[in-house]
Amino acid sequence: MSLPNAKKFDEYAKVILEHLGKSFPKEGSLDYFELSGIKVPDFGDDIFAGDKQMQFEAADPENSFFRATAFWLAKSGYFSLGSSNSLYNCVLTEKGITALARIGRGESLID
C-alpha cells in the first residue's frame, strides 16, 4: 500500500526522534517553529496575543502535519508525551530509540 504522505511523515519523524535523542534520557520539547527556524511574530502583550499566536500556528499546514506526526509517534509508543498530553517534556521510549537506529539506516517507520 502506498501512502501519499509517507515521505513527508518519514522526514518529520526523523527530525522529531533525532531531536528527542539529543536530550535523552532528559525531557525535550517539540515545537515546529523552533525546530524549523521559522520566526513566530511577536503579537505583543494585549489580551488577544495568545489567540493571535494560536491562529498563526494553526494556519501553517506544515505545523499541522508536524504536530500530527508527533502525536502519531507518541500514540504509537515512540516517545512519551509530557504533562497534559503536550509536546513539551517528551522522552524517547525504547521503541523510539530502536526507531532512531532504523531511521539512521534510511529505513521508513511505515512499511
Helices and strands as residue ranges (DSSP letters): H 6-23, H 32-36, H 49-59, H 61-75, E 79-80, G 83-85, E 91-92, H 94-104
